[in-house]
C-alpha cells in the first residue's frame, strides 16, 4: 500500500495544528469527518506533526471498539504513515533548498558571462566573479544546514513508532496507565461506548484524573500539557453536550475530497431506503425497479444490510427466485466486486 495524504486532508491537519498553536491553545478538539473520508490519515499525521513540533512526546490512540480487524488496520496505517508521510516542516525545508539551488543556477549563469568576457581584468568584472563565487559557497553552506534539519526530522520520525500506543477496548483494561504530562489522546470513534460504564471513561480518563475533561473542564489539560482530539463521523451526543452544557470544545469539520460519495450523496439520489420490515416494502419491488433498468450500464448491485437471520434468509431466497447472484459479506469477508 502506498500511503497518501490528499489536499483536503492536509487542510484539516493544518486547521488542527493552527488551533493548537493558537495563543489560547485549543486543547480539546472535536474532529467531525464523514465515513471513509480519510479520518485515520488525518489524525495520524496530525499526531506526527505534534511530535515533530515538540508539543507532545507520546501519543495514545484509543477507542471503545473491540474490533481486531480495525485495530490491525490502524496499526498498518500508522506504520505506513511513519515511513511515508512528509511533514509540513520538511516540505518547507525542501522548498527552501530548491529556491537556493535556483539562486545558485542564476549566479552560475552570471559567472559564465563574466568568464567569457575577455576584458574582465580591465573593467572590474573579475572582482565581481570572485564575489559571486563567495556567494555560492555561502548558499551551499546554508543548503547543508537545511539538509541537516531535514535529517533531524527523518531521525525523529524513525524513532517515533515506540511513542505511539494504540489501545482498543480490550487493551485499555490491561494497560490503562498514561504518562503524567506532555501527551496527545486521539479518541477514535468517540461516539462508540458512551454508556456510564464505558471502558475508555472508567479505565483511562477516570483512572488518570482526566474525567472532567470530557465535560469541558480543561484545567488538567493545561496543567499537564495534554491535548485531546475526539474523532467521529456521528458525534451527535458530544456536539449536543458541547452546545447545551458547555462550549469549550473546538469543533473541526473535515471536508471530504471532490470525488467522495458518502451517505448524503446516495440519500440525495434516492439510493438509500430504510425498511422497517420487508412485509411493508418487499425486496421484489426493489429488484424490479433496478434490475433490467435501461438507464443503468453494466452490473447493478443492491446492498442489503440485514439485522436478523430471518431477513438474511429472505434476501437469499428472493435473489435465487429472480436468478440473481447472492453474496454474503461479513466483517471479515474479503470480496472484490
Secondary structure, DSSP 8 states (H G I E B T S, - for coil): ------HHHHHHHHHHHHHHHSTT---EEEEE--TTSSHHHHHHHHHHHHHHHTS-SEEEEE-S---HHHHHHHHHHHHHHHHH---HHHHHHHHHHHHHHHHHHHHHHHHHHHHT-TTHHHHSHHHHHHHHHHHHHHHHHHHHHHHHHHHHHHHHHHT-GGGEEEE-HHHHHH-----SSSEEEEETTTTSS-STT-HIIIIIITTTT-GGGGGT--HHHHHHTEEEEEEES--HHHHHHHHHT---SEEEE----TT---HHHHHHTT-----S-TTTS-HHHHHHHHTT-TT--S---------SHHHHHHHHHHHHHTT-------TT-----
